[in-house]
Amino acid sequence: MKRLLPLAFALVKFVSGYFLISPQYELQRDEYLYLNQGQHLAWGYLEVPPLLAAQGWLTLALGGGVGWVHFWPFLWGAATVYLVVRLAGRLGAGWFGQALAGTCYLAAAFARLNLLFQPNSFEVFGFVLALYALVGFEQEKRPRYLYLLGAALGLGLLNKYTTLFFIAALGGALLLTHWRRLLLNRHFWGAAALAGLLWLPNALWQVRHGIPFLHHMALLKESQLVHVNPLDFWKAQLLMNLPATWVWLPGLLALLLSRAFRPYRAVGWVSVLGVGLLAALHGKDYYALGYYPVLYAFGAVWWEARLRPSQRAARPVGFGWKSALRLALVLLPLAFPVFFAPILFPLYSPATMAALQPKYAPLGVYRWEDGQNHALPQDYADMRGWRELADKTWSAYQSLPAAARAHTLIHCANYGQASAINYYNRRRPLPIANSLNGSFIYWYPPLDSCQAILIIDDELHPELASHFASYRRVAAITDPYARERGTAVIIGLRPDRAVLAQIRRERQAELDAWEGPKASE
């Protein structure tokens, strides 16, 4: 049972993902970007480290279908719930404790997190794997668990730089507990060396490019993190883990205070220090999600110890009020995603979601960055209109004079537009779409022989018309539910030198901003 339950939960988690996204929705904006990075393999990117791009490359090698794109978050979600349930078993839990830990994971915010092809799913998996390794070493004292810890941290750094905060929290937790003795263990430093070796290529890429990570953090702080309200951060922690609050909170308290969990106290301190550090640095609320799953396992073990059937019971195990209560508690977390399914999963059509707005709008899920309520939640609206844009860009390209097609530039206002056009047109003889947004500045083509520009933007920019022999809007996204609704396809024929020089200046300005003024030397 201890081995079958973790596998069963992993299978449910993986398979169910394919039934939680309606085919009326396309990929989300960021997913197209990570797939596009897979076409430009490197040891680093301006947005994220290279691990996600490697998955994107393999996805495209397998055909690039939507099912393969979703495979990765479903895989990491399944692997994470396997570790959570397995950890509960390692700590002595029977079927009840393991099942409770598993349903807590299935019901909390990971239900939504593990749907999208983004670095967050592997981040949570990496954190859980690292803490699982820590528990394994405490139980068995085998060096292999330390090297598993090092591998988890090294791969985590290749996935997302927030792993640095986890490492800081882990270091503090070790110093605050008896685990400080690991500092004298040669295998601990071997594991640290393994983590550093895995991260080294990306670290060197950062150094060669002027450490753009610092510029990225500055942009986040100016545009997003500065608006993070500390109270909202802590409210989000409660809401994201609400279905499991009565499990993870006792688990955390038991880790910090109980004698039974004293050998694992460092695990509790990792969560306290990690979440506290993110709060102090005004990090986004979902950055903290990776610290909770192990608490589900410890909390489930705590509950099992209190609801264990009496050895003197005359009736067989499986009967009585305690058995009924245990079954009810296992199922209780699942009530939350059932009730909130429309706003957790893109299950329903856009028209149905629009009709549900009066019911769920008070929760704020229909409010976009502009502060206004819209027909769909912003994430759902970011999963519409992309194929339409790609098709209309292809049609505009076909309408160009034959002599101009081989010398056409596709210039997009943002990475989402460029990435989606490249994804849906990957089997068509269309030039690669480009942008001056994010990592696209590295892939921008030379402009020496440019005879036509397809401009993808939500503004017409009439001031540019005088720099072209012909300048006209030929199409636009009309999907009423798309966040990019109104984004236009503009054809500019025979651009003059001034507009091409402007593009070069803007690209160099972006390079200088990310890498420093010496990027052009």
N, C-alpha and C positions, 0 to 999 in steps of 0.2 A: 504493500500500500504506500509506503514512504517513497517509493520510486515511481509508482504509477500516477499518483495524484499530481506531482509536478509536471509530468508529461501531458496529462490530461488537460490541465489548465493552460499549458503552452499551446496545445493543439487548438483548444477553444479560442484562445486569444488570436492566434494566427488566422484561422479560417473565418472567424466572425468578421474580421476586418473587411473582407471582400463583399460582405452583405450590408455594410454600414454607409456606403457612398452611392448615391443615386447616379446612374449614367447620365443624368441631365446636367451634372456638374463636370467640369474639366479639371485639370490640375490647377493648383494654387500658384500664384505669381512666383514665389520663391523656388518652387519645385522646378520650374523651367530654367531658372538661373543655374541651379546645381547640375542639371542635366547638361546645360551648355558648357559648364566648367569641365564636364567629362570629355568634351571635344577638344579641350586645351589642357591636357594633363601637365601639371607642374607641382612643385613642392609647396606652393602656397598661393593664396588668392587674397584680395583685399577684404573679402567678407568673412571667410572661414579658412581653416587649415584644409589639407588636401584629401582627407579620408572620404568625405562625401563625394568629391569629384571622382574618386576611384570607383565608388559604387555607381555613379552616373555613367562612367565609361563602360562598365560591365553591363549595365542596363541597356545602353544603346547597342552594345555588341550582341545582346540577346534579342534585338529587334526594337527595343525602345517602347514597347506597348505599355499602356497604363497599368496593366496587371503587374508587370515587372517593376515599374516605378514604385508601386505600393508594396511590393515584396519586402523592401528593406525596412520600412518602419514597422510592418507587421512582424518581421523576423526579430528585430530588436525588442519589440514589445513582448513577443512570446518568450524570448530568452530571458527577459527580465522577470516575468512572472514565474518562470521556471525556477530561477534563483531564489525568489522570495519564498515560494512554497517549499523549496528544498531546504532553505535556511531554517524555516520553522521546524521541519523534520529533524534537522541536525540538532536543534535546540531541545528536542525531546517531544515535540508535538505529535499527536496522533492525527486521525482523519479530521477531527474538528478544528484543531489549531491550523493545520495546513490549509484546509478549505477556507477558513476564515481569512487567513492572510491572502489567499488567492482572490477571493471575491472582493476584498478591500482594494486590491490593485485593479481589478477589472472595472470597479465602479467609480474610482476617483478620477482625477483630471487626466490620468494616463489614457483613459478611454478615448479622449479626443487627441491627446498629444501623439499617440502612436498611429494616427491616420495619415500624416503628411510626411513626405520625403524631405526631411529637414534634419539638422544635426542633433535636435533635442532628444530623439529616441535613443540614439547611441550614447548620448551623454548620460542619461539616466541608467542605461545598462552598464556603462563603465563605472559609475559611482557604486552601484549595487554590487558589481563584480569585485570591486576593490574591498568593500566592507565584508563581503562574503569570504574573501581570501583572508582577511584579518581574523574573522571568527574561526575559519578552518585552521589557521596557524595556532591560535590559542588552544584549540581542542587537540590537535595532533602533533604540534611542534615540528612539522615537516617543512624544510626550506622551500619546497615547491610552491607553497602558498604565498611566501614572500615574493617569489618571482612572478606568480600570478598577479599579485598586487602591483608589481612594477610594470607588467605588461598592460594591465588595465589603465594605469595612469599614463603610460607612454602613448597608448592608442587614443586615450581620452584627449591628450594634448594635440594629437593629429586630427581630432574631430572638432574640438571647440575650446577656446582659450579660457572659458570659465572653469576648466579643470584646474587652473592655477589657484583659484580660490579654494577648491576642494583640497588641494595639496596643502595650502596654508592651514586650513581647518584641521586636516589630519595631523600635521606637525604639532599644532597646539594641543590636540587631543592626546597625542603620545606623551608630550611633556607633562600633562596634567595627571597622568595615571601611571600605574606600574609598568605600562608599555614603554616607558622611557628606556628600559633596559635594552630595547631593540637597537638603540644607538651604539651598543657594543657588539652587535651581531654582524659578522662579516657578510652574511647572506642578505641582511637588510640593505647594506650598502651596495651589494651586488644587484639587488632589485632596483635600487635607486639609479644605478648605472644603466641598467636595462631600460628604464623609463627615459632617461636622458638620451640614450643612444637611439631609441625609436623616434624621439622628438627632434633630434639633431638636424636632419635635413630641412625641416620646416623652420627651425630656429635660425639656421644659416640663411635661408631664403628671406626671412624677416630682416636680418642684418644687412644683407645685400641690397634690399629695397628700402632702406632707411627706416625700418620698423614701422610699417604702415598700421600695425595694430594700435599704436598710440594715437594716430590720427583717427582711426575708426572709433576708439573709445571717446575721443574728444567730440566727434560728431554725435555719437550716441548721447553723451552728456548734455550737449547743447540742444539737441532736437527732441530727445525722449526722456533720458534719465532725470533731467532737471525737473520734469513734470511729475516724477514719481512721488506721491505723498506717502510718508511713512505709515500713516494709519491705513491707507488703502493697501499698502504692501501686506500688512499683517491681516487685514480683513480677507485679502485674496488667499493667504495661507490657509485660513479657516475654510473658505468656500471651496478651494480646489481639493481639499481633503475631507470635506464635510461628511461624505458617506462612511468614512473610516475614523472620524475624530475620536470616537469612543474606544478605538483600538490603538491608534498610534500614540495618543496622549498617555494612556497607561503604560504603553511600551517604553516611551521616553522616560517617564518618571521612574519606572522600574529599573531602567538602565542606569540612571543617575543615583538612585537611592537604595535599591534593594540589594541584600546580600547575595541572593541567588544569581543575579546578573553582574555581580561585581567584576568577574574576569573580563567582561565585555564592555566595561564602562567607557572605554575610549570610543566605541561606536556611538554612544549617546552624545559624547562631547563633540564628535565630528558634526553631528546634526545641529547642535546648539551653536557652535562656532561658525559653521558654514552658513546657516541661515542668518545668523546675526551679522556676519561680515557683509552679506549681500544687502541686508537692510541698511547698514551703516553707509554703504557705498551707493545707495539709491539704485540698486539693481532691479531689473524687471522681476515681477513676482514669480513668473514661471521658471526663472533661473534656479529657484530653490527646490523644485519638485524632486530632484534626484536624491535628496536627503531623507525622504519619507518612507520609501518602500521597505527598507530594513526594519523600520519601526513597526510596520504592520506585522512582520514576523515575530518580533519580540512581544508586541501587544497581544497577538494571538496566543502565544505560549502563556502569557500572564492570565488570559481569560480561561484557557484550558485548565490551568491549575486550580481555578476556583469553581469550575463547573464539572470537574471530574466525578464520575459516578462513585458512590460510596462502595467500598469493598464488601460491606455487609448487606448490600441490597439483595433481596431475595429473588427479585425478578431479573431476567437476563439483561445484559447491557443492550441498550437501544430502546428501552422503555423508561417511563417515568418523566417527571416534569423537567429534570435537568437535560435529558436527551431531547425533549421537545424544544426546550429553550435553546439548546445548542444549534439545532437545525434552523430555528427561526433567526438566530443571530448570524448564521452563515448566509442566509438569504436576504437579510435586512439591507446590506449595502447595495444590492442590485436594484432595490426599489428606486433609488435616486436616478440612475441613468434611464430607467424605464419611463419615469415621469418627465424627465428633462430631455428625452431623446431628440426632439426636433432641434434644440439649440446646441446639442452636443455633437450630433452627427448630421451630415448633409443627406438625410434619408428622403426628405420630401421634396417635391418639385418646387421651383421658385414661386409659382402661383400659390401653392399651399402654404409656403412659409410666409408669404405676404399676407395671406388671410389670417395667419396665427399671430400677427404682430400685436393686436390689442391684448392678447393673453400674456405674451412674454416681454413686450416692450418695457414694462416697469422694471425689469431686471437689468436694463441697459444694454442688452445684447444686440439691439437694432441701431444703436447709436454709433456713428462713424467718427473718424478723426475730426470732422468738421463740427462735431457737437450736435448734429441733427439726426433724427431717426429716419431710416430709409426702409425700402421694401424688404430687403434682406440684411442679415448680419454682414458686416464688412468682409469677413473671411469668405463667406459664401459668394458674395458679389465678386470677390477676387478669383472665383473659379468659373466665371462666365465671360464669354465674348472673345476668348483668345483664338479659337479656331476660326471664328468669323474674321478677325483681324488678319490672320495668316492667309486665308483664302482671298481676301480682298487685296492684300499686298501682292499675291501671286497674279491676280487678274490685272492689277495695275502694271505690273512688270511685263506681262504679255502684250499690253497695249502700246508699249514703247516701240519706237522704230527699231528694226532689227539690228542696225549698225550700233545703236546705243546700248543694247542689252549687255554686251560683254564688258561695258565700261560704266556700269551702274553702281551707285552707292546706295545702300539702304541705311538711312540714319534715323534712329529711334530716340525718343526723349528719355526713356528709362529702360532698365535691364529687363523688366517684365515683358515689355513689348518685343524687344529684340530676341529674347530667349524663346518666347512662344512662337514667333515667326520662324525661327530656326528649327524648332521642334516639329511643328506641323508641316513644314516644307522640306524636311530633311531628305525626302526621296524625289524632290522636284529640282530641276536645273535652275535654281534661284540663287543669286549671290547671297552670301552670308549677311544677315542683318547685324548692324553695329550700333553702338551707343557710346556716349562719353560718361556713362554712369557706371561706377564700380569697376570691377575687373575688366570690363569691356575696353577700357582705355589701353590695355596691353595688346588687344587683338585688332585694333583699328587698322584698316588697310591704307596703303599709300594712295594719294589722290591725284597723282600726276596726269593720268589719262581719263579722268572722270568726265563723262558726257551727260549723265543724268543722275539725279538724286531723288529717291523716294523718301520723303520725309514723313515719319510717323509721329504725330503730336496731337495734343488736345487743343492746340491753338493754331490758327492759320498763319500767323506771322506775315502779314501783308508787307511789312517793311523789307522782306527778302525778295519780293517780286521783281524789283528792278535789277537784281543780280542774275536773272535767268532770262533766256530767250522766251521761255514759256513757263508759267507758274500757275497751277490750278489744283483745286481740291477735287478728287475723283471718287472718294468713298469715305465711309465712316462706320464705326461700330454702332449698330442700331438696337442691339439687345437691351431691352428696358431694365433688365436686372443686373447688367454688368457694371462693375465699378469703373471700367474704362469706357463707358458709353459716351459717344461723341468723339472719341479719338479718331482722327482723320488720317487718310492716306493722301499725300500731296505729291504731285509730280512736278519736278523742276528740271527743265531741259537746258543743256548747255550753260552750266554755271560759270560765272566769271571768276577771275583770279581772286578777287576780294573775298568772296564767300568761302572759297577753298582755304584761303589764308586764315580766315576767321575760325574755321573748324580746327586748323592746325594749332592756332593760338589757344583755343579752348581746351584742346587735348593736352597741350603742354602745361597749361595752368592746372589741370587736374593732376597730372603726373607730379608737378611741383608740390601741390598740396599734400599728396599722399607720401611722396618719397623725399621731398626737399628740393630746393632750387637746383641742385646739381644733377637731377635726373636726366637732363638732356646732354650732359657731358660724356 
